Every structure is written in C-alpha cells, then in structure tokens.
Amino acid sequence: MKKHFSLVLMLLFAFSQVEGRRAKAGTNGEQEITDVLEEYRKAILTNDVPAMNRIEAPEFTITTPNGVYRNKALQLSQAPSNQFEFINWDDIKIRMYGNFAVVTFHVLRKAKPTNEEHLRVLAVYVKQNGYWRNVAQQGTVTTKNYSTLAGS
C-alpha cells in the first residue's frame, strides 16, 4: 500500500510539472500573440506594408466589415491608400489550440475623413516557422463596444 501511495504521489507530481509547463507555454503563446497584435495594429495605422506582409500568412484572407473578401495580395496592394487617425484594440480574448489561436477583440478606429467605427473582429493565427501569422480575419461593424457576455 505504501508503495502504491508513493507511486501515485510521484505520478501526480510529474503530471503537475507537465501541466505547469503547458500552462506557462500557453501564457507565453498568448503574450507572443498579444505582441504580434500590437505590431499589426501599428503596421495598419502607419501603412507599414512590409510589417503587414510579415504578419499575414501567405494564405491570409480577410472579410471586411462591408462583406468584401480579399486575399493577401489584394489586401496589401490596397493598404497604402488607408488613412487612419487612430486604431484602438481592446477586449482581446485569445484561445490557444497548440500552434493555432483564435483571437477576438473590439476595434475603435477612425479613418480619414469618416466617423469613428466600432468593430468586433475574429482572427485566426497559426505558428509557422516559429512566428505567429494571421491566416484569416473577419470584422463586423457594431454600434458600440459590445463586450463579451456577462460573467464570461
């Protein structure tokens, strides 16, 4: 009985160490994605096409808030014509699935010369060759910042 108890304790300790590393790795992945999101926000704001090209995966697609579907080449070719006064992202939620992450967030932006616009965005990131890349994104216009459901 004592041997079994010791074995169970050893297994529980080993399992907790593995789970601890997984939790830490997940946290690091979330921080990496948070960093890439901020880099991407700044790149869009300043029309930094090389940075957008680096962050967007080759197979990147976007569905804009007005329903236009674009591949990476078209999106990057049109990026220099975008003129934003500001872009702010908040209410960022990141769900990790190994080398994939599903990211949702609220956007408040103002393009020149239009009014402020609120969006809810869903983006999918994949880790390719050690870097998190955006593979798909869709934005939906909202009338204000609709946060996540209460209590979640």
Helices and strands as residue ranges (DSSP letters): H 2-46, H 49-55, E 56-63, E 69-71, H 72-78, G 79-81, E 84-97, E 100-111, E 116-128, E 131-142
